[in-house]
Amino acid sequence: MEFKKPRPTIDPDSKTYWDSAKDNKLMVQYSLDTEEYFLYSKQLTNASDSKNIVWKEVSGKGKIYSFTVVHVPAGPAFKEDTPYIVASIELDGGARIISNILTDNIADISIGDKVSVVFEKQDDDFTIPKFKLEK
Amino acid sequence: MARCQSGYVEDCKSPYGGSIPSRASKKVKIMDKKPCIVGVSDFPLQDRGRAPEGNSELTIQKYCAEEALNQAGLKMSDIDGIAVAGMWGVPGPGLMQPNLLVEYLGIKTPKWIEGTNIGGSTFLVHVNHAFQAINAGLCDTVLVIYGSLQKSNMSRVLGDRPALYSSQFEVVSGLPLPVGGYALAAQKHMSTYGSTRETLAEIAVSTRAWASMNENAAFKEHLTIDEALQSNPISSPLHRSDCCLVTDGGGAIVITSEEKAKHLKTEPIYIKGFGECNSHSSINYMPNMEKLEIASHSSKLAFKKAKLNIEDIDITMLYDSFTITVLLTLEAIGFCKLGEGKDFVKNQRTAPGGDFPLNTNGGGLSYCHPGMYGIFTIIEASRQLWGKCGKRQINNPVNALCHGTGGVLSSSTTLLLSRESS
């Protein structure tokens, strides 16, 4: 089935994230100077002055920082998914990322719940790291 | 050009050491120009917030500019500074709105031009910057202006945003924007502090009650807490009644120096203090989603500049893109402690007759929201200070606080206005 949802406009700060997802790996950025993990923005770190940034694979485990159950979708491409969950997830190590939580029971989700990554392949060129609740 | 704290030119220290020689040998006191608001207007809407047929974003702005100038007793040719921003006309001339508006309105040789766009808080920033320009003598009379036809053009949608830069992750995930961003903050606030959907409903209901007294409001019908709670879910925990309207609209503000204002038709409203701050573009990078720290920063700067305390404020206009925006802003500015907003807004405290008059025009929730609402906080505060608000007029307010929030809780601007010069 053709993937009709928006694709990311991949740029130098997101390329490794999306490329590694195709290999079922979750990679985020890491400051060797402040020893902090992050993805894309240094706003949540003290690494503004850091020049020593590398990409590191992380476990894909973390917890829900906040979430919303979406009833009115972000465009027609998401309509058949409603209601669906978009969450801000704090990965172990500290990076905060946004993705979907996959669950059959949307009423049973809370801030702080533990989650782990699952890789949802859309087509040969595109895999999205999503998350499921840990048992 | 930096001016000395003392106001005396010859006291200035050169960055290369020593004093900068002043042209006059004797001390020359620089006039401290006090910028004032002297005219405002908002565009009359009909049919749930629609502009009458036959209008464009430009005709709306021309109408507002002329009304605001008329109120002051000024002409378009008196304008020598302009500030404008909007979200229309892109790609194309809308990317450079100051050029388009100067051309359309026929403003000759403006000396000061401002086109910052940081979302809904933009026009408060424009007034802040206009203050600095007039105060520094860069120009005399500034027009701050805005217009939008987003309802008529049906240009407002929750999706179809490009998955670009830091927002690419949330767009790929299907976060409806901007509401989903505010929903994440609301969920975090509820989880952290125990606020509830009832807390947010209090704000929706009180704002509607104010709108019932504003002829130009799109929604004037009585709203109950139960009706608000039962409105359709959009992006939990936010429901329809928590979300601002989608309307057309426009507004204008004319600012000039105190000396000039003395000869005009309106009583000058002094711009006493201001502050601005921002932190992120994507909601995911808001440092702590349960508190609007940028509003704490901007309001602190404003109170310091104005030499006013929070107890001095008689009337408050907070950008209400969503009910949660108001709750976060009340706490961040310090009207109550963090987490205590749920008690602060209880029992319709912010409604007509309550002891905290808030968003007396009916806000973005019930009056109008053409996409960038910030200008209307200043327009309503000015009218309240002039005593021109009819049925919804507050008894003799002297000091007003306006606060704008732009993007997804991304930018904050606070403005303190007063009928008293010092």
Chai-1 contact restraints between the chains, C-beta under 6 A:
chainA,res_idxA,chainB,res_idxB,connection_type,confidence,min_distance_angstrom,max_distance_angstrom,comment,restraint_id
A,P6,B,A163,contact,1.0,0.0,6.0,A-B,restraint_1
A,P6,B,V171,contact,1.0,0.0,6.0,A-B,restraint_2
A,P6,B,V172,contact,1.0,0.0,6.0,A-B,restraint_3
A,P8,B,A163,contact,1.0,0.0,6.0,A-B,restraint_4
A,P8,B,Q168,contact,1.0,0.0,6.0,A-B,restraint_5
A,P8,B,V172,contact,1.0,0.0,6.0,A-B,restraint_6
A,T9,B,A163,contact,1.0,0.0,6.0,A-B,restraint_7
A,T9,B,L164,contact,1.0,0.0,6.0,A-B,restraint_8
A,Y40,B,S166,contact,1.0,0.0,6.0,A-B,restraint_9
A,S41,B,S166,contact,1.0,0.0,6.0,A-B,restraint_10
A,S41,B,Y285,contact,1.0,0.0,6.0,A-B,restraint_11
A,Q43,B,H280,contact,1.0,0.0,6.0,A-B,restraint_12
A,Q43,B,Y285,contact,1.0,0.0,6.0,A-B,restraint_13
A,S66,B,L184,contact,1.0,0.0,6.0,A-B,restraint_14
A,S66,B,Q187,contact,1.0,0.0,6.0,A-B,restraint_15
A,S66,B,K188,contact,1.0,0.0,6.0,A-B,restraint_16
A,S66,B,M289,contact,1.0,0.0,6.0,A-B,restraint_17
A,T68,B,G180,contact,1.0,0.0,6.0,A-B,restraint_18
A,T68,B,A183,contact,1.0,0.0,6.0,A-B,restraint_19
A,T68,B,L184,contact,1.0,0.0,6.0,A-B,restraint_20
A,T68,B,S235,contact,1.0,0.0,6.0,A-B,restraint_21
A,T68,B,S236,contact,1.0,0.0,6.0,A-B,restraint_22
A,V69,B,S236,contact,1.0,0.0,6.0,A-B,restraint_23
A,V70,B,P176,contact,1.0,0.0,6.0,A-B,restraint_24
A,V70,B,S235,contact,1.0,0.0,6.0,A-B,restraint_25
A,H71,B,P233,contact,1.0,0.0,6.0,A-B,restraint_26
A,H71,B,I234,contact,1.0,0.0,6.0,A-B,restraint_27
A,V72,B,I234,contact,1.0,0.0,6.0,A-B,restraint_28
A,A74,B,L158,contact,1.0,0.0,6.0,A-B,restraint_29
A,A74,B,G159,contact,1.0,0.0,6.0,A-B,restraint_30
A,A74,B,G174,contact,1.0,0.0,6.0,A-B,restraint_31
A,A74,B,P176,contact,1.0,0.0,6.0,A-B,restraint_32
A,G75,B,G159,contact,1.0,0.0,6.0,A-B,restraint_33
A,G75,B,D160,contact,1.0,0.0,6.0,A-B,restraint_34
A,F78,B,G174,contact,1.0,0.0,6.0,A-B,restraint_35
A,V86,B,S173,contact,1.0,0.0,6.0,A-B,restraint_36
A,V86,B,L175,contact,1.0,0.0,6.0,A-B,restraint_37
A,S88,B,L184,contact,1.0,0.0,6.0,A-B,restraint_38
A,S88,B,N284,contact,1.0,0.0,6.0,A-B,restraint_39
A,R96,B,N284,contact,1.0,0.0,6.0,A-B,restraint_40
A,I98,B,F169,contact,1.0,0.0,6.0,A-B,restraint_41
A,I98,B,E170,contact,1.0,0.0,6.0,A-B,restraint_42
A,I98,B,S173,contact,1.0,0.0,6.0,A-B,restraint_43
A,I98,B,N284,contact,1.0,0.0,6.0,A-B,restraint_44
A,S99,B,S173,contact,1.0,0.0,6.0,A-B,restraint_45
A,N100,B,S173,contact,1.0,0.0,6.0,A-B,restraint_46
A,I111,B,S191,contact,1.0,0.0,6.0,A-B,restraint_47
